């Protein structure tokens, strides 16, 4: 096998797999060519194929050509109407790339690894080029982001591999702090190894492992929807300490609330947690927590919060409102409620 398609949300495992592939085939940095294939305007498939076939007769090492972020494998985000207007213009480059790549795939250079490296997106299996590559034997590897259970097992494996033992509360704290992020997990494991102790307690993890900023966003949203003012203000302070400003907090909270609004609306329409998870492409456990924290809030009420945050954001941009004062007033106004929100499902 000499052609690969790497894609998926788990960037760290994708990077690790690529490094392992190169090492397995004895390909060093000198024999690796990384090409930016993200722009249709600047990338030329001819240049990539020329790299695949150019090889010194006196060099016995194998070679790798890595096409990073290939635009022709990403899902289109253009509107159908706009696509229809310029259909001919947009199809020509893709058809040309397809023809040239197919010609190469019929007789690939066995000494060259060709890797389509979709580093930050999922390769679109509907694309003609994707189907052609797999037809001619390209190996596709999808690095899906792990759910809670899979990540928990993965974390245990990494700790065992590095001869690290954590107390139960220390392990749970570690999972909370890295928040399903494999890169943060490996950075944390590296710190713990350098720490020199093999048996770690809760205070060790709290001292060594930084909190993933995304955890604070979830904490803020969870506390806000649950009517917990004290927790909301605490999460805000943690995020400010981490370098976020109030305008960013407003945007992040609004984004999370939009997701909660959609889940609550689907729940009101009669869908259960599994159906909502499938519709929203989310983990069932996350849906359960969202519905629990937002108990007592209707989708209509959540939409009111989103609209008010949008008005605050607009007022800040127009110079009418002060971000700090407006956001704090919003939390004081809505984050502590006596409407039964704190009841549990």
N, C-alpha and C positions, 0 to 999 in steps of 0.2 A: 504493500500500500504506500503510495507516494503523495496522495492528495487528501486534505482534511478540511472539514468545516467545523470550527470551534465557535460556539455561541452560548448565551445564557446570562442570567442575572448575577451569578456568583463569580465575580471578577477574579477574586483571589485564586479559587480552584482552577479557573481557566488559565491564569498566568502560570500557576504551578505545573499544570498539565503540559503546557507548551514547552516550558523549560525541561521537563522530563522527556518529552518527545525528542527535543534536540539532543539532549544528553544521551539518550538511548541509541540514537543514530550517529553519535560521535561528531556532531556538528557544533563547532565553536563559533564565537562571535565574529571572527574574521570571515567565516563562510556563511553568515546569515545576512540576508538583505531584507530590511523592513521597509515597506512602501506604503505611503498614505493613499488609501483608495477611497477616501470618504467623499471626494468631490468629483462630480461628473465633468466639471469644467477643466480640472487639472490632471486627473488620472487618465492614463492611457494603457489599455490592456496590452498593447503591443510591447511596451517597455517591460512589463512584468513577464511576458512570455519570452522576450529576448533574454531576460535575466535567468529564466528557467533553463534555457538552452545554451547559455554561454558558460563554458567550463574549460579550464586550462587542461591541456593534454598531459601536463606534467604534475598535476595536482590529484592526489589519490583520495582526498577527503570528499565527503558528500557536501551538498549545499542545500540551504533552505531559503525559499522566497516566501515572505509573509506579507499578505495583503491585509492591512489593518483597516477595519471599518469599511468593508466594501459596500459602496452605495447600492450596487446592483443586487444585493441580497437583503437589503433592509425593506421593511414594509413601507409602502407609499403613504404619505400623510396629505397628499394633495386632494383637493375637492374634485369630485367627479366632473363637475361642470368645467372647471379649469382644465382638467385632464382631457376632456373631450375637445376643447378648443384647439389645443396644441398636440393632439394625439400623434400625428405623424412625426412631428419634430421630436417628441420624447421617446417614441418607440425605436427610432433609427439607431441611436447609440446602444440601446440594450440589445437589439437584434444583432448588431455588429459585434458586440462583446460576446454574445452567445455563439455566433459562428466561429469566431477566432478561438474561443475557449474550447469549443467542441472539437475543432481541428487538432488542438494540442492534446486534449484528453484521449483522443483516438490513438495517439502515439506519444505518451508522456516520457520525459527524461527520467529514467529510473534512478539516476544519481541525484535528483533534486526533489526535495520535499516542497510541495506547494500548499500553503496553509491560508485558508480564507478565515481571517481572525476577526470575528464579529465581537469585539471586545466589550462593547457597552449596549448591545441589543441582541435580540433573538433573530437568527436568520429566518427569512420568510420562505417556508417550504412551498408556497404557492408560486413562487417565481420560476420562470422557465429555466433560468440559469441553474437554480438550485436543483430542479428535477433532472436537468441534463448531467450535472456533476455527479449526482447520486447514481444515475443510470450507468455512468462509466466507472463506478466503484469508489467514489469519494467517500471517506469515512466521516460520518457526522457525529459530533459529540456535543451534547447539550448539558450545560452546567446549571441545573435548576437550583434556585435558592431553596434551602432546606426549610421544612416546617419545624415546629417546636420539638417534636419527638426525634426526628432525624438529626437535628442539630445537637440535641442533648447527647445522643449516642456518639456523634462525631466528636464532641468535646471530650467525652470520657476516653475515647480512643487516643486523642492527642495528648491528654494528661498521662495516660498509661504509657504511651510511647516515650514520654520524657521523664518517666519515673516520678511523677508528681501525685501526691495524695492530698485531697482537700476534704475538710469536714463537710457535712451535709449543708450547713448554712453558708459556708464559704463557696461551695459549688453553685448553689442557687444565686448567690450574689454575683459570681462570675458570669453566669448566664444572663442575669439582668443587665450587667454593665456592658457586655459585648453585643447583646441584642441581635442574635441570629446573623452576625457579621463575621464571616470566616477570617477576614483579614485582621479584624480587631481581636479575635480569639487567638490567632497565632502570635500577634504582637504581645498579648497578655501572657501567653505561655512562655514566650522568649524572656520576658521580664521576670517571670517566676523562676525560670531556670537560672538566670543570672543572679537572682536573689540568694541562691545557694541552699535553701531549705527545701526538703522534700515533702514534709508534712506541713501543710499550710492551714491556718485558721481564718476566720472571718475578717479579723482586723488586718491580716496580711494582705488579703485580696483588696480590701478597701484602700490600703496604703499603696499597693502596686498597680492596680488596674483603674484607669480613668473611665468615667461614665461616658458611654456613647451619647452624643447630644440628642440623637433621635429618641432616646429613652425619656429625656426631659419633655420632648414634644408630646409623646404619648401620655406622660404623667400629667402635663398641663391639661390636655384634652380630657383625660379620664376624670381628673379632679373637677374640672369645670362642669362637665355634663352630670357628674354625680352630686353637684351642689356643694362641693368642698372648697370654700374660699381660702382657708389657711393653706391647703395643699396646692391650690392654684398659684397663690402668691409665692410659695416656696419654690415651685417649679420655675416661675418667671425669674426669680432671683438667681437660680442655678444657671439658667440659660443666659442671663445678662453677664454673669461671671465668666461663662464660657465664650463670650465675645459677640453674642447676638444683640441686635438693637431692637427697639420697640416696633419699628416698621416691619422687620422680619418676623417678629413674634405674631403680629397681627395677621400677616400673610399665611404663616404656618398653621395658626389656629383655625383660620378660615378654611384652609385646604382640608384639614382633618375633619372639620365640622361638615364639609360637603360630603365626605365619605360616609359619615355617621348619618347624615340626612338621607342618603340613598338607601342605606341599610334599614333605617327605621321606617322609611316609606315602603320598602318591599315587605317588611315585617307586618305593617298595617294592612297590606294588600293580601295577607294570608300565606306568604312564603315562610317555610321553616328555616332553621339555621343552616342546614345543609344546602338547601336551594339558594339561599342568599349567598353563601360562600361560593357556590358554583357560578352564580350570575355575576358576582363581583370579583371573581378570581382571587379570593382571599382564603385564609386558613379558617376552618370552622371555629377553632378556639378563639380567634380574634373576633369573629362575629359575635360569639357568646359574650365576650367581655364588653363589646360595644353596646349590645342590647341591655346588658346588666347595668352598665354605668349610666345609660341614657333612659333607664326606666322612669316613667312618669313624664317624659318629654315627648311631645308629638313631633312628627316630621315638620308640621307647620310652624311649631315653636322654634325648632332648630333653624329653619329657614329664616325666621325673624332675626336670630343671632347673626347669621351669615350676612344678611342684608345690612344690619347695623355696622358690622365690621367693614363692609364694603363702603359704607358712607363715611366711616371714620378714615379709612384709607384715602378716599377721595379728598376729604377735608384736609388731611395732612399734605397731600400733593399740591393742593391749591393754596397752602399756607394759612388756612383758616384755623386749623386745629393743631395742638401740640401733641406729638405722638405719645409721650409718657403720660401726660395728664388724661388724655382721651382713653388710652387702653386701660389704665388703672381704674378710671371711672366705670368703664364697661365691665370690668371684673367685679368691682364692688356692687354694681347694679344687678348683675346676673349670676355671679358665681356662688352666691349663698342664697338658697331658696328654701321656702317652707311649703313646697307644693307636693311633698311626698317623693321627691326625686331620690332621696337617700334610702328609700325602701329597697329591698332586694327581691329579685325575681325568684 
